[in-house]
């Protein structure tokens, strides 16, 4: 039996699988992407580090949750729109005393997992690590970051595995507050890079884009404060600008999705902000515009306009 089950076969799943496997952890990856599974089964997971060196590691890979029965520790690393499917898979294989931890972007993922697995088997986490998918079973690391895990009676196993893999990890009493902070940065950077087809740093070079970035981040925090999850001492506009600067050459995951013609996580990011803002009577015009514009891109990819 694997020491860690990773649900997903995309960039972040490959990043964590490689880091864990490199430390001697037995990893199984559970997914549905046929090309990704074939590559993982044939060649293992391949990770390109930040200086361009490539390394491959052996992992198990399957699309059958029954082959993962009795899993004690699981990481959920699928896109937000895939969470329902991942929850259904985990319901078939997660041990009664197991724990599934989500490190996904956006709001709503942990609630879907709660519904399928029960809160006693689910932990909310947040990561600032990043990766770019370079092909089936292959990802490039996007620089260092950390993992923050919510306090949970069963989280020690995952904590030890991540620590052994050299990943900076800590626990936090209020992971939802961390999630909202990450959401502010995601809402500020990801949709703008997707719409402008540019790396993160380019947003800082365009006056209008920088204004939108700052306004989008501030709207998220206004909603978070109304929901009781905000931090008055934290400057969201400055934080989003700093992340864009530190990841200047990176292409956001949303831009990568748009360029591949794949569904995006816009509903779980800007869309979630708008829905929460409507519920709490907080205006979110910038997030609403970004949500609709990126949604229009996805609709165009599915139903291209006639020329």
PEVENFEN-V717803 format. One record per residue. N is the residue number from 1. RES is the residue in one letter. SS is DSSP state (hx for helix, st for strand, lp for the rest). PHI is phi in whole degrees, 0 to 359 (NA if undefined). OMEGA is omega in radians with two decimals (none if undefined). Layout:
# PEVENFEN-V717803
N;RES;SS;PHI;OMEGA + N;RES;SS;PHI;OMEGA
This chain:
# PEVENFEN-V717803
1;X;lp;NA;-3.13 + 2;X;lp;293;3.02 + 3;X;lp;285;-3.12 + 4;X;st;216;3.03 + 5;X;st;262;3.08 + 6;X;st;249;3.12 + 7;X;st;268;-3.08 + 8;X;lp;132;3.11 + 9;X;lp;225;-3.13 + 10;X;lp;274;-3.02 + 11;X;hx;299;-3.10 + 12;X;hx;291;3.09 + 13;X;hx;298;3.12 + 14;X;hx;294;3.12 + 15;X;hx;301;-3.10 + 16;X;hx;290;3.11 + 17;X;hx;299;-3.13 + 18;X;hx;293;-3.13 + 19;X;hx;298;3.14 + 20;X;hx;290;-3.12 + 21;X;hx;297;3.13 + 22;X;hx;298;-3.14 + 23;X;lp;267;3.10 + 24;X;lp;95;3.11 + 25;X;lp;284;3.05 + 26;X;lp;280;-3.01 + 27;X;st;244;2.95 + 28;X;st;242;3.11 + 29;X;st;250;-3.09 + 30;X;st;246;-3.10 + 31;X;lp;203;-3.14 + 32;X;lp;231;-3.11 + 33;X;lp;285;-3.01 + 34;X;hx;299;-3.13 + 35;X;hx;298;3.11 + 36;X;hx;296;3.13 + 37;X;hx;296;3.13 + 38;X;hx;300;-3.14 + 39;X;hx;295;-3.13 + 40;X;hx;295;3.13 + 41;X;hx;289;-3.07 + 42;X;hx;273;-2.98 + 43;X;hx;241;-3.05 + 44;X;lp;81;3.12 + 45;X;st;268;-3.09 + 46;X;st;246;3.14 + 47;X;st;236;3.04 + 48;X;st;262;-3.08 + 49;X;lp;280;-2.99 + 50;X;lp;289;3.09 + 51;X;lp;253;3.03 + 52;X;lp;96;3.11 + 53;X;lp;280;-3.07 + 54;X;st;251;3.13 + 55;X;st;222;3.12 + 56;X;st;244;-3.09 + 57;X;st;223;-3.13 + 58;X;lp;283;3.04 + 59;X;lp;221;2.94 + 60;X;st;273;3.12 + 61;X;st;216;-3.08 + 62;X;st;205;3.00 + 63;X;lp;252;-3.06 + 64;X;lp;250;-3.12 + 65;X;hx;298;3.13 + 66;X;hx;293;3.10 + 67;X;hx;284;3.14 + 68;X;hx;249;-3.05 + 69;X;lp;304;3.11 + 70;X;lp;85;-3.13 + 71;X;st;301;-3.11 + 72;X;st;266;-3.07 + 73;X;st;229;-3.12 + 74;X;st;229;3.02 + 75;X;st;248;3.12 + 76;X;st;263;-3.05 + 77;X;lp;225;3.04 + 78;X;lp;257;3.05 + 79;X;lp;295;-3.07 + 80;X;hx;303;-3.11 + 81;X;hx;287;3.11 + 82;X;hx;258;-3.02 + 83;X;hx;296;-3.14 + 84;X;hx;300;3.11 + 85;X;hx;296;3.13 + 86;X;hx;298;3.12 + 87;X;hx;297;3.12 + 88;X;hx;295;3.09 + 89;X;hx;296;-3.12 + 90;X;hx;296;3.12 + 91;X;hx;300;-3.12 + 92;X;hx;270;-3.01 + 93;X;hx;227;-3.11 + 94;X;st;287;-3.14 + 95;X;st;298;3.13 + 96;X;st;301;3.11 + 97;X;st;255;3.14 + 98;X;st;274;-3.14 + 99;X;st;220;3.04 + 100;X;st;254;-3.11 + 101;X;st;247;3.09 + 102;X;st;267;3.02 + 103;X;lp;241;-3.01 + 104;X;lp;277;3.02 + 105;X;lp;280;2.96 + 106;X;lp;86;3.13 + 107;X;lp;260;3.00 + 108;X;lp;100;-3.09 + 109;X;hx;294;-3.06 + 110;X;hx;294;3.12 + 111;X;hx;294;3.09 + 112;X;hx;297;3.13 + 113;X;hx;291;3.06 + 114;X;hx;304;-3.09 + 115;X;hx;299;-3.07 + 116;X;hx;274;-2.96 + 117;X;hx;242;-3.03 + 118;X;lp;90;-3.05 + 119;X;hx;296;-3.14 + 120;X;hx;290;-3.13 + 121;X;hx;246;-3.09 + 122;X;st;227;3.08 + 123;X;st;232;3.06 + 124;X;st;267;3.07 + 125;X;st;226;3.12 + 126;X;st;221;3.07 + 127;X;st;231;3.04 + 128;X;lp;254;3.00 + 129;X;lp;290;3.13 + 130;X;lp;219;3.13 + 131;X;st;205;3.09 + 132;X;st;242;3.10 + 133;X;st;285;-3.13 + 134;X;st;253;-3.14 + 135;X;st;160;3.13 + 136;X;lp;303;3.11 + 137;X;lp;73;-3.06 + 138;X;st;225;3.13 + 139;X;st;223;3.05 + 140;X;st;249;3.13 + 141;X;st;293;-3.08 + 142;X;lp;256;-3.12 + 143;X;lp;106;-3.07 + 144;X;lp;280;3.10 + 145;X;lp;196;-3.12 + 146;X;st;221;3.01 + 147;X;st;240;3.04 + 148;X;st;246;-3.08 + 149;X;st;250;3.04 + 150;X;st;295;3.11 + 151;X;lp;293;-3.09 + 152;X;lp;203;-3.11 + 153;X;lp;300;-3.05 + 154;X;lp;251;-2.99 + 155;X;lp;278;-3.06 + 156;X;hx;300;-3.12 + 157;X;hx;299;3.14 + 158;X;hx;295;3.12 + 159;X;hx;305;-3.10 + 160;X;hx;295;3.13 + 161;X;hx;295;-3.14 + 162;X;hx;294;3.13 + 163;X;hx;297;3.12 + 164;X;hx;297;-3.14 + 165;X;lp;279;3.12 + 166;X;lp;79;3.12 + 167;X;lp;269;3.10 + 168;X;st;293;-3.04 + 169;X;st;222;3.08 + 170;X;st;211;3.04 + 171;X;st;253;-3.09 + 172;X;st;217;-3.13 + 173;X;lp;287;-3.07 + 174;X;lp;228;-3.10 + 175;X;hx;295;3.12 + 176;X;hx;296;3.09 + 177;X;hx;296;3.08 + 178;X;hx;296;-3.12 + 179;X;hx;298;3.12 + 180;X;hx;294;3.10 + 181;X;hx;296;3.09 + 182;X;hx;295;3.13 + 183;X;hx;299;3.13 + 184;X;hx;299;3.13 + 185;X;hx;290;3.12 + 186;X;hx;300;-3.11 + 187;X;hx;294;-3.12 + 188;X;hx;282;-3.00 + 189;X;hx;261;-2.93 + 190;X;hx;300;-3.09 + 191;X;hx;294;3.13 + 192;X;hx;294;3.11 + 193;X;hx;293;3.12 + 194;X;hx;292;-3.11 + 195;X;hx;286;-3.09 + 196;X;hx;267;3.13 + 197;X;lp;55;-3.08 + 198;X;lp;222;3.02 + 199;X;lp;291;-3.02 + 200;X;hx;305;-3.05 + 201;X;hx;296;-3.12 + 202;X;hx;295;3.13 + 203;X;hx;297;-3.11 + 204;X;hx;282;-3.10 + 205;X;hx;267;-3.08 + 206;X;lp;244;-3.03 + 207;X;hx;304;-3.11 + 208;X;hx;294;3.13 + 209;X;hx;296;3.14 + 210;X;hx;295;3.08 + 211;X;hx;298;3.11 + 212;X;hx;296;3.11 + 213;X;hx;303;-3.10 + 214;X;hx;293;-3.11 + 215;X;hx;293;3.12 + 216;X;hx;297;3.14 + 217;X;hx;296;-3.13 + 218;X;hx;294;3.10 + 219;X;hx;298;-3.14 + 220;X;hx;299;-3.12 + 221;X;hx;291;3.07 + 222;X;hx;298;3.08 + 223;X;hx;293;3.13 + 224;X;hx;300;3.11 + 225;X;hx;298;3.11 + 226;X;hx;295;3.14 + 227;X;lp;272;-3.13 + 228;X;lp;80;-3.11 + 229;X;lp;238;-3.09 + 230;X;lp;264;-3.12 + 231;X;lp;223;-3.08 + 232;X;lp;295;-3.09 + 233;X;lp;272;-3.04 + 234;X;lp;250;-3.14 + 235;X;lp;260;-3.05 + 236;X;hx;293;-3.14 + 237;X;hx;295;3.12 + 238;X;hx;293;-3.13 + 239;X;hx;295;3.13 + 240;X;hx;295;3.12 + 241;X;hx;296;-3.14 + 242;X;hx;294;3.10 + 243;X;hx;296;3.10 + 244;X;hx;299;3.13 + 245;X;hx;291;-3.09 + 246;X;hx;289;-3.12 + 247;X;lp;246;-2.96 + 248;X;lp;306;-3.07 + 249;X;lp;270;-3.08 + 250;X;lp;284;2.94 + 251;X;lp;262;-3.09 + 252;X;lp;298;3.12 + 253;X;hx;299;-3.14 + 254;X;hx;290;3.06 + 255;X;hx;297;3.11 + 256;X;hx;300;3.13 + 257;X;hx;296;-3.12 + 258;X;hx;298;-3.13 + 259;X;hx;295;3.12 + 260;X;hx;272;-3.08 + 261;X;lp;72;-3.10 + 262;X;lp;263;3.04 + 263;X;lp;301;3.12 + 264;X;lp;252;3.11 + 265;X;lp;263;-3.05 + 266;X;hx;300;3.14 + 267;X;hx;296;-3.11 + 268;X;hx;275;-3.14 + 269;X;lp;252;-3.13 + 270;X;hx;296;3.12 + 271;X;hx;300;3.12 + 272;X;hx;294;3.10 + 273;X;hx;298;-3.14 + 274;X;hx;297;-3.12 + 275;X;hx;297;3.10 + 276;X;hx;293;3.11 + 277;X;hx;298;3.09 + 278;X;hx;299;-3.12 + 279;X;hx;294;-3.06 + 280;X;hx;259;3.14 + 281;X;lp;61;3.07 + 282;X;lp;246;-3.10 + 283;X;lp;289;3.14 + 284;X;lp;223;-3.04 + 285;X;hx;296;-3.12 + 286;X;hx;290;3.11 + 287;X;hx;296;3.10 + 288;X;hx;295;3.14 + 289;X;hx;296;3.13 + 290;X;hx;296;3.11 + 291;X;hx;302;-3.09 + 292;X;hx;291;-3.12 + 293;X;hx;293;3.12 + 294;X;hx;291;3.06 + 295;X;hx;299;3.11 + 296;X;hx;295;3.08 + 297;X;hx;298;-3.14 + 298;X;hx;294;3.12 + 299;X;hx;294;3.13 + 300;X;hx;295;-3.13 + 301;X;hx;296;-3.14 + 302;X;hx;279;-3.12 + 303;X;lp;225;-3.07 + 304;X;lp;303;3.14 + 305;X;lp;291;3.09 + 306;X;lp;285;3.14 + 307;X;lp;271;none
